[in-house]
Amino acid sequence: MQDELSQLMLEHEEFLEKALDDMEYGALLTEDQISAIRCACGKPNKRRNETLTNLFNDFGNIFRK
């Protein structure tokens, strides 16, 4: 179990390093890279998911009538 956890931590660290390298050299970051960097910094995504917001609004409108 410890070996698996160590492997996951190493892979996560490598993923973050690649994301930071991409950012430093001006490459466009993927959503996964941005999420990993935010998570590592303890900063949640403040953007609202537009699709879910619309879905919840539609759902609310259906049952308000």
CHARMM-style PDB file with segment names, atoms N, HN, CA, C and O in Angstrom:
ATOM      1  N   MET     1       0.825  -1.198   0.000  1.00  0.00      PROA
ATOM      2  CA  MET     1       0.000   0.000   0.000  1.00  0.00      PROA
ATOM      3  C   MET     1       0.866   1.258   0.000  1.00  0.00      PROA
ATOM      4  O   MET     1       0.567   2.212  -0.718  1.00  0.00      PROA
ATOM      5  N   GLN     2       1.916   1.269   0.781  1.00  0.00      PROA
ATOM      6  HN  GLN     2       2.158   0.494   1.364  1.00  0.00      PROA
ATOM      7  CA  GLN     2       2.815   2.421   0.848  1.00  0.00      PROA
ATOM      8  C   GLN     2       3.496   2.650  -0.503  1.00  0.00      PROA
ATOM      9  O   GLN     2       3.679   3.791  -0.928  1.00  0.00      PROA
ATOM     10  N   ASP     3       3.874   1.542  -1.181  1.00  0.00      PROA
ATOM     11  HN  ASP     3       3.726   0.615  -0.835  1.00  0.00      PROA
ATOM     12  CA  ASP     3       4.511   1.665  -2.488  1.00  0.00      PROA
ATOM     13  C   ASP     3       3.564   2.287  -3.508  1.00  0.00      PROA
ATOM     14  O   ASP     3       3.980   3.101  -4.332  1.00  0.00      PROA
ATOM     15  N   GLU     4       2.281   1.900  -3.449  1.00  0.00      PROA
ATOM     16  HN  GLU     4       1.943   1.239  -2.780  1.00  0.00      PROA
ATOM     17  CA  GLU     4       1.288   2.460  -4.361  1.00  0.00      PROA
ATOM     18  C   GLU     4       1.109   3.951  -4.110  1.00  0.00      PROA
ATOM     19  O   GLU     4       1.030   4.744  -5.049  1.00  0.00      PROA
ATOM     20  N   LEU     5       1.047   4.324  -2.836  1.00  0.00      PROA
ATOM     21  HN  LEU     5       1.111   3.680  -2.074  1.00  0.00      PROA
ATOM     22  CA  LEU     5       0.891   5.729  -2.480  1.00  0.00      PROA
ATOM     23  C   LEU     5       2.108   6.533  -2.930  1.00  0.00      PROA
ATOM     24  O   LEU     5       1.969   7.637  -3.456  1.00  0.00      PROA
ATOM     25  N   SER     6       3.278   5.985  -2.728  1.00  0.00      PROA
ATOM     26  HN  SER     6       3.391   5.088  -2.301  1.00  0.00      PROA
ATOM     27  CA  SER     6       4.507   6.656  -3.166  1.00  0.00      PROA
ATOM     28  C   SER     6       4.515   6.832  -4.678  1.00  0.00      PROA
ATOM     29  O   SER     6       4.917   7.879  -5.185  1.00  0.00      PROA
ATOM     30  N   GLN     7       4.074   5.814  -5.389  1.00  0.00      PROA
ATOM     31  HN  GLN     7       3.747   4.964  -4.977  1.00  0.00      PROA
ATOM     32  CA  GLN     7       4.017   5.885  -6.859  1.00  0.00      PROA
ATOM     33  C   GLN     7       3.030   6.952  -7.306  1.00  0.00      PROA
ATOM     34  O   GLN     7       3.321   7.715  -8.228  1.00  0.00      PROA
ATOM     35  N   LEU     8       1.863   7.018  -6.664  1.00  0.00      PROA
ATOM     36  HN  LEU     8       1.626   6.398  -5.916  1.00  0.00      PROA
ATOM     37  CA  LEU     8       0.867   8.027  -7.012  1.00  0.00      PROA
ATOM     38  C   LEU     8       1.387   9.436  -6.746  1.00  0.00      PROA
ATOM     39  O   LEU     8       1.167  10.345  -7.546  1.00  0.00      PROA
ATOM     40  N   MET     9       2.071   9.611  -5.633  1.00  0.00      PROA
ATOM     41  HN  MET     9       2.250   8.872  -4.984  1.00  0.00      PROA
ATOM     42  CA  MET     9       2.636  10.922  -5.306  1.00  0.00      PROA
ATOM     43  C   MET     9       3.693  11.324  -6.332  1.00  0.00      PROA
ATOM     44  O   MET     9       3.751  12.483  -6.743  1.00  0.00      PROA
ATOM     45  N   LEU    10       4.524  10.376  -6.743  1.00  0.00      PROA
ATOM     46  HN  LEU    10       4.477   9.435  -6.409  1.00  0.00      PROA
ATOM     47  CA  LEU    10       5.553  10.640  -7.743  1.00  0.00      PROA
ATOM     48  C   LEU    10       4.914  11.027  -9.080  1.00  0.00      PROA
ATOM     49  O   LEU    10       5.356  11.978  -9.725  1.00  0.00      PROA
ATOM     50  N   GLU    11       3.885  10.302  -9.494  1.00  0.00      PROA
ATOM     51  HN  GLU    11       3.526   9.529  -8.970  1.00  0.00      PROA
ATOM     52  CA  GLU    11       3.196  10.618 -10.742  1.00  0.00      PROA
ATOM     53  C   GLU    11       2.545  11.992 -10.681  1.00  0.00      PROA
ATOM     54  O   GLU    11       2.580  12.742 -11.656  1.00  0.00      PROA
ATOM     55  N   HSD    12       1.952  12.324  -9.540  1.00  0.00      PROA
ATOM     56  HN  HSD    12       1.924  11.714  -8.748  1.00  0.00      PROA
ATOM     57  CA  HSD    12       1.322  13.631  -9.361  1.00  0.00      PROA
ATOM     58  C   HSD    12       2.371  14.742  -9.443  1.00  0.00      PROA
ATOM     59  O   HSD    12       2.151  15.771 -10.082  1.00  0.00      PROA
ATOM     60  N   GLU    13       3.493  14.524  -8.799  1.00  0.00      PROA
ATOM     61  HN  GLU    13       3.671  13.688  -8.280  1.00  0.00      PROA
ATOM     62  CA  GLU    13       4.580  15.504  -8.821  1.00  0.00      PROA
ATOM     63  C   GLU    13       5.093  15.701 -10.252  1.00  0.00      PROA
ATOM     64  O   GLU    13       5.343  16.831 -10.671  1.00  0.00      PROA
ATOM     65  N   GLU    14       5.248  14.619 -10.990  1.00  0.00      PROA
ATOM     66  HN  GLU    14       5.045  13.701 -10.650  1.00  0.00      PROA
ATOM     67  CA  GLU    14       5.706  14.710 -12.377  1.00  0.00      PROA
ATOM     68  C   GLU    14       4.685  15.437 -13.247  1.00  0.00      PROA
ATOM     69  O   GLU    14       5.056  16.219 -14.122  1.00  0.00      PROA
ATOM     70  N   PHE    15       3.404  15.181 -13.007  1.00  0.00      PROA
ATOM     71  HN  PHE    15       3.102  14.546 -12.296  1.00  0.00      PROA
ATOM     72  CA  PHE    15       2.339  15.846 -13.755  1.00  0.00      PROA
ATOM     73  C   PHE    15       2.373  17.350 -13.492  1.00  0.00      PROA
ATOM     74  O   PHE    15       2.254  18.153 -14.417  1.00  0.00      PROA
ATOM     75  N   LEU    16       2.538  17.724 -12.211  1.00  0.00      PROA
ATOM     76  HN  LEU    16       2.635  17.072 -11.459  1.00  0.00      PROA
ATOM     77  CA  LEU    16       2.613  19.143 -11.857  1.00  0.00      PROA
ATOM     78  C   LEU    16       3.845  19.794 -12.474  1.00  0.00      PROA
ATOM     79  O   LEU    16       3.772  20.919 -12.969  1.00  0.00      PROA
ATOM     80  N   GLU    17       4.962  19.101 -12.448  1.00  0.00      PROA
ATOM     81  HN  GLU    17       5.022  18.187 -12.046  1.00  0.00      PROA
ATOM     82  CA  GLU    17       6.191  19.642 -13.024  1.00  0.00      PROA
ATOM     83  C   GLU    17       6.016  19.896 -14.520  1.00  0.00      PROA
ATOM     84  O   GLU    17       6.448  20.931 -15.028  1.00  0.00      PROA
ATOM     85  N   LYS    18       5.387  18.959 -15.225  1.00  0.00      PROA
ATOM     86  HN  LYS    18       5.037  18.118 -14.812  1.00  0.00      PROA
ATOM     87  CA  LYS    18       5.136  19.125 -16.662  1.00  0.00      PROA
ATOM     88  C   LYS    18       4.195  20.300 -16.901  1.00  0.00      PROA
ATOM     89  O   LYS    18       4.406  21.078 -17.831  1.00  0.00      PROA
ATOM     90  N   ALA    19       3.163  20.439 -16.080  1.00  0.00      PROA
ATOM     91  HN  ALA    19       2.991  19.806 -15.325  1.00  0.00      PROA
ATOM     92  CA  ALA    19       2.213  21.543 -16.217  1.00  0.00      PROA
ATOM     93  C   ALA    19       2.922  22.883 -16.006  1.00  0.00      PROA
ATOM     94  O   ALA    19       2.685  23.836 -16.748  1.00  0.00      PROA
ATOM     95  N   LEU    20       3.780  22.955 -15.006  1.00  0.00      PROA
ATOM     96  HN  LEU    20       3.972  22.182 -14.403  1.00  0.00      PROA
ATOM     97  CA  LEU    20       4.506  24.196 -14.745  1.00  0.00      PROA
ATOM     98  C   LEU    20       5.495  24.503 -15.864  1.00  0.00      PROA
ATOM     99  O   LEU    20       5.667  25.663 -16.240  1.00  0.00      PROA
ATOM    100  N   ASP    21       6.145  23.471 -16.399  1.00  0.00      PROA
ATOM    101  HN  ASP    21       6.005  22.529 -16.094  1.00  0.00      PROA
ATOM    102  CA  ASP    21       7.039  23.671 -17.546  1.00  0.00      PROA
ATOM    103  C   ASP    21       6.256  24.197 -18.742  1.00  0.00      PROA
ATOM    104  O   ASP    21       6.694  25.133 -19.411  1.00  0.00      PROA
ATOM    105  N   ASP    22       5.097  23.597 -19.012  1.00  0.00      PROA
ATOM    106  HN  ASP    22       4.741  22.837 -18.469  1.00  0.00      PROA
ATOM    107  CA  ASP    22       4.260  24.053 -20.120  1.00  0.00      PROA
ATOM    108  C   ASP    22       3.873  25.516 -19.924  1.00  0.00      PROA
ATOM    109  O   ASP    22       3.927  26.309 -20.863  1.00  0.00      PROA
ATOM    110  N   MET    23       3.488  25.865 -18.714  1.00  0.00      PROA
ATOM    111  HN  MET    23       3.444  25.221 -17.951  1.00  0.00      PROA
ATOM    112  CA  MET    23       3.086  27.233 -18.416  1.00  0.00      PROA
ATOM    113  C   MET    23       4.267  28.188 -18.615  1.00  0.00      PROA
ATOM    114  O   MET    23       4.117  29.262 -19.198  1.00  0.00      PROA
ATOM    115  N   GLU    24       5.415  27.792 -18.135  1.00  0.00      PROA
ATOM    116  HN  GLU    24       5.537  26.920 -17.661  1.00  0.00      PROA
ATOM    117  CA  GLU    24       6.603  28.637 -18.216  1.00  0.00      PROA
ATOM    118  C   GLU    24       7.009  28.904 -19.669  1.00  0.00      PROA
ATOM    119  O   GLU    24       7.469  29.998 -19.995  1.00  0.00      PROA
ATOM    120  N   TYR    25       6.839  27.915 -20.527  1.00  0.00      PROA
ATOM    121  HN  TYR    25       6.465  27.027 -20.262  1.00  0.00      PROA
ATOM    122  CA  TYR    25       7.248  28.061 -21.922  1.00  0.00      PROA
ATOM    123  C   TYR    25       6.113  28.508 -22.838  1.00  0.00      PROA
ATOM    124  O   TYR    25       6.259  28.483 -24.060  1.00  0.00      PROA
ATOM    125  N   GLY    26       4.990  28.914 -22.261  1.00  0.00      PROA
ATOM    126  HN  GLY    26       4.871  28.934 -21.269  1.00  0.00      PROA
ATOM    127  CA  GLY    26       3.917  29.523 -23.028  1.00  0.00      PROA
ATOM    128  C   GLY    26       2.939  28.576 -23.695  1.00  0.00      PROA
ATOM    129  O   GLY    26       2.131  29.010 -24.516  1.00  0.00      PROA
ATOM    130  N   ALA    27       2.990  27.304 -23.367  1.00  0.00      PROA
ATOM    131  HN  ALA    27       3.646  26.952 -22.701  1.00  0.00      PROA
ATOM    132  CA  ALA    27       2.031  26.360 -23.940  1.00  0.00      PROA
ATOM    133  C   ALA    27       0.677  26.530 -23.261  1.00  0.00      PROA
ATOM    134  O   ALA    27       0.602  26.911 -22.093  1.00  0.00      PROA
ATOM    135  N   LEU    28      -0.385  26.247 -24.000  1.00  0.00      PROA
ATOM    136  HN  LEU    28      -0.324  25.938 -24.949  1.00  0.00      PROA
ATOM    137  CA  LEU    28      -1.707  26.296 -23.398  1.00  0.00      PROA
ATOM    138  C   LEU    28      -1.871  25.107 -22.456  1.00  0.00      PROA
ATOM    139  O   LEU    28      -1.556  23.972 -22.812  1.00  0.00      PROA
ATOM    140  N   LEU    29      -2.363  25.378 -21.262  1.00  0.00      PROA
ATOM    141  HN  LEU    29      -2.619  26.301 -20.973  1.00  0.00      PROA
ATOM    142  CA  LEU    29      -2.571  24.312 -20.278  1.00  0.00      PROA
ATOM    143  C   LEU    29      -3.919  23.644 -20.504  1.00  0.00      PROA
ATOM    144  O   LEU    29      -4.882  24.285 -20.926  1.00  0.00      PROA
ATOM    145  N   THR    30      -3.974  22.354 -20.219  1.00  0.00      PROA
ATOM    146  HN  THR    30      -3.192  21.833 -19.876  1.00  0.00      PROA
ATOM    147  CA  THR    30      -5.242  21.632 -20.282  1.00  0.00      PROA
ATOM    148  C   THR    30      -6.030  21.910 -19.001  1.00  0.00      PROA
ATOM    149  O   THR    30      -5.483  22.403 -18.015  1.00  0.00      PROA
ATOM    150  N   GLU    31      -7.314  21.588 -19.035  1.00  0.00      PROA
ATOM    151  HN  GLU    31      -7.759  21.188 -19.836  1.00  0.00      PROA
ATOM    152  CA  GLU    31      -8.145  21.753 -17.834  1.00  0.00      PROA
ATOM    153  C   GLU    31      -7.603  20.896 -16.683  1.00  0.00      PROA
ATOM    154  O   GLU    31      -7.620  21.324 -15.529  1.00  0.00      PROA
ATOM    155  N   ASP    32      -7.120  19.680 -17.001  1.00  0.00      PROA
ATOM    156  HN  ASP    32      -7.106  19.333 -17.939  1.00  0.00      PROA
ATOM    157  CA  ASP    32      -6.551  18.809 -15.966  1.00  0.00      PROA
ATOM    158  C   ASP    32      -5.316  19.435 -15.334  1.00  0.00      PROA
ATOM    159  O   ASP    32      -5.130  19.353 -14.120  1.00  0.00      PROA
ATOM    160  N   GLN    33      -4.466  20.064 -16.156  1.00  0.00      PROA
ATOM    161  HN  GLN    33      -4.617  20.130 -17.142  1.00  0.00      PROA
ATOM    162  CA  GLN    33      -3.271  20.708 -15.622  1.00  0.00      PROA
ATOM    163  C   GLN    33      -3.651  21.872 -14.712  1.00  0.00      PROA
ATOM    164  O   GLN    33      -3.082  22.030 -13.631  1.00  0.00      PROA
ATOM    165  N   ILE    34      -4.601  22.676 -15.143  1.00  0.00      PROA
ATOM    166  HN  ILE    34      -5.062  22.548 -16.021  1.00  0.00      PROA
ATOM    167  CA  ILE    34      -5.046  23.814 -14.333  1.00  0.00      PROA
ATOM    168  C   ILE    34      -5.648  23.329 -13.020  1.00  0.00      PROA
ATOM    169  O   ILE    34      -5.365  23.893 -11.963  1.00  0.00      PROA
ATOM    170  N   SER    35      -6.468  22.298 -13.079  1.00  0.00      PROA
ATOM    171  HN  SER    35      -6.698  21.840 -13.937  1.00  0.00      PROA
ATOM    172  CA  SER    35      -7.079  21.747 -11.862  1.00  0.00      PROA
ATOM    173  C   SER    35      -6.030  21.205 -10.906  1.00  0.00      PROA
ATOM    174  O   SER    35      -6.134  21.399  -9.694  1.00  0.00      PROA
ATOM    175  N   ALA    36      -5.012  20.522 -11.444  1.00  0.00      PROA
ATOM    176  HN  ALA    36      -4.927  20.364 -12.427  1.00  0.00      PROA
ATOM    177  CA  ALA    36      -3.951  19.961 -10.597  1.00  0.00      PROA
ATOM    178  C   ALA    36      -3.161  21.069  -9.910  1.00  0.00      PROA
ATOM    179  O   ALA    36      -2.820  20.954  -8.733  1.00  0.00      PROA
ATOM    180  N   ILE    37      -2.870  22.139 -10.641  1.00  0.00      PROA
ATOM    181  HN  ILE    37      -3.146  22.233 -11.597  1.00  0.00      PROA
ATOM    182  CA  ILE    37      -2.136  23.262 -10.046  1.00  0.00      PROA
ATOM    183  C   ILE    37      -2.986  23.924  -8.974  1.00  0.00      PROA
ATOM    184  O   ILE    37      -2.487  24.239  -7.894  1.00  0.00      PROA
ATOM    185  N   ARG    38      -4.265  24.136  -9.263  1.00  0.00      PROA
ATOM    186  HN  ARG    38      -4.670  23.880 -10.141  1.00  0.00      PROA
ATOM    187  CA  ARG    38      -5.166  24.741  -8.261  1.00  0.00      PROA
ATOM    188  C   ARG    38      -5.232  23.879  -7.002  1.00  0.00      PROA
ATOM    189  O   ARG    38      -5.158  24.392  -5.886  1.00  0.00      PROA
ATOM    190  N   CYS    39      -5.370  22.582  -7.187  1.00  0.00      PROA
ATOM    191  HN  CYS    39      -5.430  22.165  -8.094  1.00  0.00      PROA
ATOM    192  CA  CYS    39      -5.458  21.661  -6.058  1.00  0.00      PROA
ATOM    193  C   CYS    39      -4.174  21.710  -5.221  1.00  0.00      PROA
ATOM    194  O   CYS    39      -4.225  21.762  -3.992  1.00  0.00      PROA
ATOM    195  N   ALA    40      -3.031  21.694  -5.901  1.00  0.00      PROA
ATOM    196  HN  ALA    40      -2.990  21.651  -6.899  1.00  0.00      PROA
ATOM    197  CA  ALA    40      -1.751  21.715  -5.194  1.00  0.00      PROA
ATOM    198  C   ALA    40      -1.569  23.006  -4.397  1.00  0.00      PROA
ATOM    199  O   ALA    40      -0.894  23.019  -3.367  1.00  0.00      PROA
ATOM    200  N   CYS    41      -2.175  24.087  -4.880  1.00  0.00      PROA
ATOM    201  HN  CYS    41      -2.723  24.077  -5.716  1.00  0.00      PROA
ATOM    202  CA  CYS    41      -2.072  25.383  -4.198  1.00  0.00      PROA
ATOM    203  C   CYS    41      -3.198  25.603  -3.188  1.00  0.00      PROA
ATOM    204  O   CYS    41      -3.195  26.591  -2.454  1.00  0.00      PROA
ATOM    205  N   GLY    42      -4.160  24.677  -3.155  1.00  0.00      PROA
ATOM    206  HN  GLY    42      -4.162  23.874  -3.751  1.00  0.00      PROA
ATOM    207  CA  GLY    42      -5.291  24.826  -2.237  1.00  0.00      PROA
ATOM    208  C   GLY    42      -6.278  25.885  -2.686  1.00  0.00      PROA
ATOM    209  O   GLY    42      -6.987  26.465  -1.864  1.00  0.00      PROA
ATOM    210  N   LYS    43      -6.328  26.142  -3.990  1.00  0.00      PROA
ATOM    211  HN  LYS    43      -5.752  25.670  -4.657  1.00  0.00      PROA
ATOM    212  CA  LYS    43      -7.233  27.153  -4.533  1.00  0.00      PROA
ATOM    213  C   LYS    43      -8.311  26.487  -5.368  1.00  0.00      PROA
ATOM    214  O   LYS    43      -8.016  25.934  -6.428  1.00  0.00      PROA
ATOM    215  N   PRO    44      -9.545  26.527  -4.913  1.00  0.00      PROA
ATOM    216  CA  PRO    44     -10.633  25.899  -5.681  1.00  0.00      PROA
ATOM    217  C   PRO    44     -10.951  26.696  -6.936  1.00  0.00      PROA
ATOM    218  O   PRO    44     -10.617  27.876  -7.042  1.00  0.00      PROA
ATOM    219  N   ASN    45     -11.598  26.036  -7.879  1.00  0.00      PROA
ATOM    220  HN  ASN    45     -11.870  25.077  -7.793  1.00  0.00      PROA
ATOM    221  CA  ASN    45     -12.031  26.691  -9.107  1.00  0.00      PROA
ATOM    222  C   ASN    45     -13.240  27.552  -8.780  1.00  0.00      PROA
ATOM    223  O   ASN    45     -14.249  27.042  -8.293  1.00  0.00      PROA
ATOM    224  N   LYS    46     -13.151  28.846  -9.040  1.00  0.00      PROA
ATOM    225  HN  LYS    46     -12.332  29.260  -9.436  1.00  0.00      PROA
ATOM    226  CA  LYS    46     -14.241  29.755  -8.709  1.00  0.00      PROA
ATOM    227  C   LYS    46     -15.241  29.921  -9.846  1.00  0.00      PROA
ATOM    228  O   LYS    46     -16.301  30.523  -9.674  1.00  0.00      PROA
ATOM    229  N   ARG    47     -14.889  29.377 -11.020  1.00  0.00      PROA
ATOM    230  HN  ARG    47     -14.028  28.888 -11.160  1.00  0.00      PROA
ATOM    231  CA  ARG    47     -15.817  29.472 -12.140  1.00  0.00      PROA
ATOM    232  C   ARG    47     -16.975  28.513 -11.935  1.00  0.00      PROA
ATOM    233  O   ARG    47     -16.812  27.405 -11.426  1.00  0.00      PROA
ATOM    234  N   ARG    48     -18.124  28.962 -12.338  1.00  0.00      PROA
ATOM    235  HN  ARG    48     -18.257  29.863 -12.751  1.00  0.00      PROA
ATOM    236  CA  ARG    48     -19.299  28.100 -12.247  1.00  0.00      PROA
ATOM    237  C   ARG    48     -19.381  27.264 -13.501  1.00  0.00      PROA
ATOM    238  O   ARG    48     -19.018  27.711 -14.589  1.00  0.00      PROA
ATOM    239  N   ASN    49     -19.855  26.059 -13.341  1.00  0.00      PROA
ATOM    240  HN  ASN    49     -20.149  25.696 -12.457  1.00  0.00      PROA
ATOM    241  CA  ASN    49     -20.067  25.177 -14.483  1.00  0.00      PROA
ATOM    242  C   ASN    49     -21.343  25.634 -15.167  1.00  0.00      PROA
ATOM    243  O   ASN    49     -22.438  25.435 -14.641  1.00  0.00      PROA
ATOM    244  N   GLU    50     -21.208  26.244 -16.333  1.00  0.00      PROA
ATOM    245  HN  GLU    50     -20.319  26.406 -16.760  1.00  0.00      PROA
ATOM    246  CA  GLU    50     -22.351  26.835 -17.028  1.00  0.00      PROA
ATOM    247  C   GLU    50     -23.415  25.812 -17.380  1.00  0.00      PROA
ATOM    248  O   GLU    50     -24.607  26.107 -17.292  1.00  0.00      PROA
ATOM    249  N   THR    51     -23.006  24.615 -17.776  1.00  0.00      PROA
ATOM    250  HN  THR    51     -22.038  24.376 -17.848  1.00  0.00      PROA
ATOM    251  CA  THR    51     -23.957  23.569 -18.140  1.00  0.00      PROA
ATOM    252  C   THR    51     -24.802  23.166 -16.933  1.00  0.00      PROA
ATOM    253  O   THR    51     -26.025  23.055 -17.031  1.00  0.00      PROA
ATOM    254  N   LEU    52     -24.138  22.947 -15.791  1.00  0.00      PROA
ATOM    255  HN  LEU    52     -23.146  23.036 -15.712  1.00  0.00      PROA
ATOM    256  CA  LEU    52     -24.895  22.575 -14.583  1.00  0.00      PROA
ATOM    257  C   LEU    52     -25.778  23.712 -14.104  1.00  0.00      PROA
ATOM    258  O   LEU    52     -26.900  23.473 -13.655  1.00  0.00      PROA
ATOM    259  N   THR    53     -25.294  24.945 -14.190  1.00  0.00      PROA
ATOM    260  HN  THR    53     -24.383  25.139 -14.555  1.00  0.00      PROA
ATOM    261  CA  THR    53     -26.097  26.091 -13.779  1.00  0.00      PROA
ATOM    262  C   THR    53     -27.373  26.167 -14.611  1.00  0.00      PROA
ATOM    263  O   THR    53     -28.462  26.363 -14.072  1.00  0.00      PROA
ATOM    264  N   ASN    54     -27.233  26.011 -15.928  1.00  0.00      PROA
ATOM    265  HN  ASN    54     -26.348  25.851 -16.366  1.00  0.00      PROA
ATOM    266  CA  ASN    54     -28.414  26.038 -16.803  1.00  0.00      PROA
ATOM    267  C   ASN    54     -29.362  24.888 -16.501  1.00  0.00      PROA
ATOM    268  O   ASN    54     -30.580  25.062 -16.502  1.00  0.00      PROA
ATOM    269  N   LEU    55     -28.799  23.711 -16.242  1.00  0.00      PROA
ATOM    270  HN  LEU    55     -27.809  23.570 -16.242  1.00  0.00      PROA
ATOM    271  CA  LEU    55     -29.620  22.550 -15.913  1.00  0.00      PROA
ATOM    272  C   LEU    55     -30.421  22.791 -14.638  1.00  0.00      PROA
ATOM    273  O   LEU    55     -31.619  22.515 -14.599  1.00  0.00      PROA
ATOM    274  N   PHE    56     -29.768  23.303 -13.598  1.00  0.00      PROA
ATOM    275  HN  PHE    56     -28.795  23.528 -13.630  1.00  0.00      PROA
ATOM    276  CA  PHE    56     -30.458  23.571 -12.334  1.00  0.00      PROA
ATOM    277  C   PHE    56     -31.517  24.657 -12.509  1.00  0.00      PROA
ATOM    278  O   PHE    56     -32.596  24.570 -11.923  1.00  0.00      PROA
ATOM    279  N   ASN    57     -31.215  25.680 -13.312  1.00  0.00      PROA
ATOM    280  HN  ASN    57     -30.338  25.751 -13.788  1.00  0.00      PROA
ATOM    281  CA  ASN    57     -32.196  26.731 -13.563  1.00  0.00      PROA
ATOM    282  C   ASN    57     -33.408  26.177 -14.289  1.00  0.00      PROA
ATOM    283  O   ASN    57     -34.543  26.494 -13.935  1.00  0.00      PROA
ATOM    284  N   ASP    58     -33.175  25.345 -15.313  1.00  0.00      PROA
ATOM    285  HN  ASP    58     -32.253  25.087 -15.601  1.00  0.00      PROA
ATOM    286  CA  ASP    58     -34.286  24.724 -16.037  1.00  0.00      PROA
ATOM    287  C   ASP    58     -35.113  23.844 -15.117  1.00  0.00      PROA
ATOM    288  O   ASP    58     -36.342  23.875 -15.162  1.00  0.00      PROA
ATOM    289  N   PHE    59     -34.453  23.072 -14.295  1.00  0.00      PROA
ATOM    290  HN  PHE    59     -33.454  23.046 -14.258  1.00  0.00      PROA
ATOM    291  CA  PHE    59     -35.137  22.193 -13.345  1.00  0.00      PROA
ATOM    292  C   PHE    59     -36.006  23.020 -12.406  1.00  0.00      PROA
ATOM    293  O   PHE    59     -37.158  22.672 -12.146  1.00  0.00      PROA
ATOM    294  N   GLY    60     -35.449  24.115 -11.901  1.00  0.00      PROA
ATOM    295  HN  GLY    60     -34.513  24.398 -12.112  1.00  0.00      PROA
ATOM    296  CA  GLY    60     -36.204  24.992 -11.008  1.00  0.00      PROA
ATOM    297  C   GLY    60     -37.403  25.608 -11.692  1.00  0.00      PROA
ATOM    298  O   GLY    60     -38.474  25.719 -11.097  1.00  0.00      PROA
ATOM    299  N   ASN    61     -37.231  26.010 -12.938  1.00  0.00      PROA
ATOM    300  HN  ASN    61     -36.360  25.921 -13.422  1.00  0.00      PROA
ATOM    301  CA  ASN    61     -38.337  26.627 -13.680  1.00  0.00      PROA
ATOM    302  C   ASN    61     -39.464  25.629 -13.936  1.00  0.00      PROA
ATOM    303  O   ASN    61     -40.635  26.009 -13.925  1.00  0.00      PROA
ATOM    304  N   ILE    62     -39.137  24.391 -14.159  1.00  0.00      PROA
ATOM    305  HN  ILE    62     -38.186  24.082 -14.168  1.00  0.00      PROA
ATOM    306  CA  ILE    62     -40.158  23.369 -14.400  1.00  0.00      PROA
ATOM    307  C   ILE    62     -41.047  23.197 -13.166  1.00  0.00      PROA
ATOM    308  O   ILE    62     -42.268  23.101 -13.290  1.00  0.00      PROA
ATOM    309  N   PHE    63     -40.450  23.158 -11.994  1.00  0.00      PROA
ATOM    310  HN  PHE    63     -39.458  23.236 -11.893  1.00  0.00      PROA
ATOM    311  CA  PHE    63     -41.207  22.872 -10.783  1.00  0.00      PROA
ATOM    312  C   PHE    63     -41.755  24.115 -10.093  1.00  0.00      PROA
ATOM    313  O   PHE    63     -42.514  23.994  -9.131  1.00  0.00      PROA
ATOM    314  N   ARG    64     -41.393  25.292 -10.556  1.00  0.00      PROA
ATOM    315  HN  ARG    64     -40.777  25.390 -11.337  1.00  0.00      PROA
ATOM    316  CA  ARG    64     -41.940  26.529 -10.000  1.00  0.00      PROA
ATOM    317  C   ARG    64     -43.331  26.806 -10.530  1.00  0.00      PROA
ATOM    318  O   ARG    64     -44.108  27.517  -9.891  1.00  0.00      PROA
ATOM    319  N   LYS    65     -43.654  26.261 -11.680  1.00  0.00      PROA
ATOM    320  HN  LYS    65     -43.023  25.684 -12.199  1.00  0.00      PROA
ATOM    321  CA  LYS    65     -44.946  26.561 -12.324  1.00  0.00      PROA
ATOM    322  C   LYS    65     -46.084  25.863 -11.654  1.00  0.00      PROA
ATOM    323  OT1 LYS    65     -47.232  26.011 -12.073  1.00  0.00      PROA
TER     324      LYS     65
END
